[in-house]
């Protein structure tokens, strides 16, 4: 199964430390070798890079792990293919335009028998279930809101039942951002943490790199990180409940839905 990583920050931040550990899982410490990608979303600027080579073998991935690219929202994915061949068009993150914003999406899991009707406003370029799900969600947003851009609490409340509908077809762990905030949904397995002062020493789980976060952050910094599996030792990663949706803005959780077990109780 693929793996996901995201960072949402109050101030523009670089995720070089975390991305170094995450990229190692793309062929060195894990077998997610069918491509990788990362999006840096800062205000109106959105840069998306994808390759269909293993992240652990990529010179570009190493470069991004060593040279800071700052953004308030960073989203990354390493791919272990379940649907669709190894090809650039099947690598996440995917991007689309709606309501004057660039939307970026990544998924891990596998959706079976998921072939929704698409009206042509958003169509896949590749063959993955992930991109089909993204196009369907964007189509539903356009149908529901037209060209009006809602704030994120309204947006998340609208998206949550649609996300649960897709998740009936299989595992649907996902990340979605338009540069204002970051939405994360856990179908099966996802973790998160908040970094805020006082910052301490942390070490990567997938390498011998350690850092004193106080030397690379300032007292005004606050950020939320999301990862399929915890990336570091020495930090309190928290698991999502199955079916839980969280939205992070300025490094804080600003929306939280109940997990499916709570809804069923």
C-alpha positions in Angstrom: 0.0 0.0 0.0 1.2 3.6 -0.6 2.1 6.0 2.1 1.1 9.6 2.7 2.8 12.6 4.3 1.6 16.2 4.9 2.6 19.3 6.7 0.4 22.3 7.6 2.1 25.3 9.2 1.3 28.7 10.6 4.3 30.1 8.8 6.0 29.0 5.6 8.2 26.0 6.7 10.5 23.5 5.1 9.9 19.8 5.6 13.4 18.6 4.5 14.0 16.6 7.7 10.6 14.7 7.4 10.8 14.3 3.7 14.2 12.7 4.0 12.8 10.0 6.2 9.6 9.7 4.2 11.6 9.2 0.9 13.6 6.4 2.4 10.4 4.3 2.5 10.3 4.6 -1.3 12.7 1.6 -1.8 15.2 1.6 1.0 13.3 1.0 4.3 10.0 -0.1 2.6 8.9 -1.3 -0.8 6.9 1.6 -2.1 8.9 1.7 -5.4 6.3 2.6 -8.1 6.8 6.4 -8.0 6.6 9.4 -5.7 5.5 13.0 -5.7 5.3 16.1 -3.6 3.3 19.4 -3.7 4.4 22.7 -2.1 1.3 24.9 -1.7 2.0 28.4 -0.5 -0.8 31.0 -1.1 -1.4 31.2 -4.9 1.8 29.3 -5.6 1.5 25.5 -6.1 4.4 23.4 -7.3 3.8 19.7 -7.9 6.6 17.2 -8.8 6.1 13.6 -9.6 8.4 10.8 -10.8 7.7 7.2 -11.7 10.9 6.0 -10.1 11.6 5.0 -6.5 12.0 8.0 -4.2 15.0 6.4 -2.4 16.8 6.3 -5.8 15.8 9.7 -7.0 18.3 12.5 -7.3 15.4 15.0 -7.3 14.0 13.5 -4.1 17.4 13.8 -2.4 17.7 17.4 -3.6 14.4 18.3 -2.0 15.4 16.5 1.2 18.5 18.7 1.4 17.4 22.1 0.0 14.5 23.8 1.8 11.3 24.7 -0.2 9.1 26.6 2.2 5.3 26.4 2.1 2.4 26.4 4.5 1.1 23.2 3.1 3.2 20.3 1.9 1.8 17.0 0.6 3.8 14.0 -0.4 3.1 10.4 -1.6 5.1 7.3 -2.3 3.4 4.7 -4.5 3.1 1.0 -4.3 0.8 0.3 -7.3 -2.5 -1.6 -6.9 -4.3 -0.1 -9.9 -2.7 1.4 -12.9 0.8 0.8 -14.4 4.0 2.5 -13.2 3.8 5.8 -15.1 4.0 9.5 -14.4 0.3 10.0 -15.0 -0.5 7.5 -12.2 1.7 9.1 -9.6 0.3 11.3 -6.8 -0.3 14.0 -5.9 -2.9 14.9 -8.5 -4.0 18.5 -9.1 -7.1 20.2 -10.5 -8.5 23.8 -10.6 -11.8 24.8 -9.0 -13.3 28.0 -7.6 -10.1 30.0 -8.3 -7.9 27.6 -6.3 -5.5 24.8 -7.2 -6.5 21.5 -5.4 -4.0 18.8 -4.7 -4.9 15.2 -3.6 -3.2 12.0 -2.7 -4.6 8.6 -1.6 -3.5 5.3 -0.2 -5.5 2.2 -0.3 -7.5 0.4 -3.0 -11.1 1.0 -4.1 -12.9 -2.0 -5.7 -15.6 -1.6 -8.3 -15.4 2.2 -8.1 -16.3 3.6 -11.5 -18.4 6.7 -10.8 -20.2 8.7 -13.5 -18.1 11.7 -14.4 -19.7 14.5 -16.4 -16.5 15.7 -18.1 -15.8 18.7 -15.9 -13.1 16.6 -14.1 -11.6 13.6 -15.9 -8.7 11.3 -15.1 -5.4 11.4 -17.0 -4.3 8.0 -15.7 -5.8 4.7 -14.8 -5.9 4.8 -11.0 -8.9 4.5 -8.6 -7.3 7.4 -6.7 -7.6 9.9 -9.5 -11.1 8.7 -10.3 -12.1 9.4 -6.7 -10.5 12.8 -6.7 -12.3 13.8 -9.9 -15.6 12.6 -8.5 -15.1 14.6 -5.3 -14.2 17.7 -7.3 -17.2 17.2 -9.6 -19.5 17.0 -6.5 -18.0 20.2 -5.1 -18.6 22.0 -8.3 -22.1 20.7 -8.6 -22.9 21.7 -5.0 -21.2 25.1 -4.7 -20.8 26.2 -8.3 -17.9 28.6 -8.4 -18.4 29.8 -4.8 -15.4 29.0 -2.6 -16.6 27.9 0.9 -14.6 28.2 4.0 -13.0 25.0 5.2 -15.4 24.1 8.1 -18.3 24.2 5.6 -16.2 22.4 3.0 -15.2 19.6 5.3 -18.7 19.1 6.6 -19.9 18.8 3.0 -17.1 16.5 2.0 -17.2 14.1 4.9 -20.3 12.0 3.9 -19.0 11.9 0.3 -15.7 10.6 1.6 -17.4 7.9 3.6 -19.4 6.9 0.5 -16.2 6.4 -1.4 -14.7 4.5 1.5 -17.4 1.9 1.2 -15.5 0.6 -1.8 -12.3 -0.1 0.2 -9.4 1.7 1.9 -9.6 5.4 1.4 -6.9 7.2 3.4 -6.5 10.6 1.8 -5.0 14.1 1.9 -6.5 17.2 0.2 -5.4 20.8 0.2 -6.1 24.0 -1.7 -3.3 25.9 0.0 -5.5 27.4 2.7 -5.7 24.3 4.9 -5.1 20.5 4.8 -7.8 17.8 5.0 -6.9 14.3 6.1 -9.2 11.3 6.3 -8.3 7.9 7.8 -10.1 4.9 6.4 -7.7 2.4 8.0 -4.4 3.9 9.2 -3.1 7.4 9.6 -1.2 9.3 12.3 -0.7 13.0 13.2 1.1 15.3 15.6 1.4 18.9 16.4 4.8 20.6 16.8 4.8 23.7 18.9 7.1 25.3 21.5 9.0 24.1 23.5 10.6 22.2 20.6 12.9 19.2 21.5 15.2 16.6 19.9 13.7 14.1 17.5 15.2 11.3 15.4 14.0 9.7 12.2 12.7 6.2 12.3 14.0 5.6 8.7 17.6 6.8 9.1 20.3 7.9 11.4 19.4 11.6 11.2 18.4 13.6 14.3 17.7 17.3 14.9 17.1 19.7 17.7 13.9 21.3 16.5 14.6 24.4 18.6 17.4 25.3 16.3 15.3 25.2 13.1 12.1 26.7 14.5 11.2 29.9 16.3 8.8 30.5 19.2 6.0 31.6 16.8 6.1 28.4 14.8 3.3 25.8 15.0 2.7 23.0 12.6 0.7 19.8 12.2 2.2 16.7 10.5 0.3 13.7 9.1 1.8 10.4 8.0 0.7 6.9 7.3 3.2 5.6 9.8 5.0 7.8 12.4 8.2 9.3 11.0 10.1 10.1 14.1 11.1 8.9 17.6 10.6 11.3 20.5 7.3 12.7 19.4 3.7 11.9 20.4 2.2 10.7 17.1 -1.6 10.0 17.5 -3.6 7.6 15.4 -6.7 8.7 13.6 -9.9 6.8 14.4 -11.3 4.9 11.4 -13.5 7.2 9.4 -12.2 10.4 11.1 -11.7 13.6 9.1 -9.5 16.3 10.4 -8.7 19.7 8.8 -5.6 21.6 9.8 -5.1 25.3 9.3 -2.2 27.4 10.6 -0.8 24.3 12.4 -4.0 23.7 14.4 -6.9 21.2 14.0 -9.9 23.4 13.0 -12.3 20.6 12.1 -12.8 17.1 13.5 -15.5 14.6 12.5 -16.3 11.6 14.6 -15.0 8.3 13.5 -17.3 5.6 12.1 -17.3 3.7 15.4 -18.6 6.7 17.3 -21.2 7.4 14.6 -22.5 3.8 14.9 -22.7 3.9 18.7 
